[in-house]
Amino acid sequence: MIGLNSPEFTRAVTSQWDGERGPDGRPVVPDSILERMKKVTIEEAWGVIGGKGYNYQFAGDWQILHPDRTLVGRAVTGVYVPTRPDLETAVQADGARHGCIGGQNSWVIDTLEPNDVIVIDLFGKVKFGTFAGDNLGNSIYAKTGTGMVIDGGIRDLQRLYEIPMVSYIRGVDPTAIADVTLLGINVPVRIGLEATCVPGDIVLGTREGVIFIPPHLAEQVVIESEETRMRDAWGHQQLREGTYTPGEIDREWTPEMTAEFEAWRQQQNADDS
């Protein structure tokens, strides 16, 4: 498409993924993993990826539309910079060569597919940094069924809120997007002050904020989260029944407790089959 965007570059920065990829080079984490990811907490995901050295993946302090919903999907990224005439001319010409139509924000939206999440680095700009209004918002939701992460602003909030789409934004302003230039699509972007999102990352958004999970770690995040939930369910049951004290549950379990938990887990699995 434009700028640094190329399938080869995307494959290079996601080289630890050995599964399916799309034509744009992005890893395609299976839909089954995305569905299971919807029950994962930010802390559970952080515990896995932080232990692998991915310490700059969380972005907080958002305004959130529909915070009761969980956002999960594969990242499609876009990055903007403050405009300058020579750069704007070159990008517009490159877009025209590739058949791009409409505003540059539409160029990113046109690439979206089901279960994608659009992640836009607008360097926190809100006034004249409104990436989407109700028209583009409807297009994003129709294409993806998920939501959006905009490190910038939106407009038409009243109409946008009518769309059942969870959105993470920095603010709202009636102005239209202006004085910015799209530098790349599906390139690594910085979100907030400390988070890096790479194309194909799994976006997990909750009331706490957004975390970007490297695709090669997504399945491990899901598995460890499910294990944590099983252990918590058994521990909470023991506390309610008075079998063990909080001090016994909230520390490393004894071999006897572990054996009881494993027997309980087997029974639960048998009941679910």
Buried (B, 14 or more C-beta within 10 A) or exposed (E): BBBBBBBEBBBEBBEEBEEEBBEBBBBBBEEEBBEBBEEBBBEBBBBBBBEEEBEBBBBEEBBBBBBEBBBBBBBBBBBBBEBEEEBBEEBBEBBEEEEBEEBBBBBBBBBBBEBBBBBBBBBBBBEBBBBBBBEBBBBBBEBBEBBBBBBBBBBBBEEBBEBEBBBBBBBBBEEEBEEBBBBBBBBBBBBBEEBBBBBBBBBBBBEBBBBBBBBBBBBBBBEBBBEBBBBEBBBEEBBEEEEBEEEBBEEEBEEEBEEBBEEBBEEEEEEEE
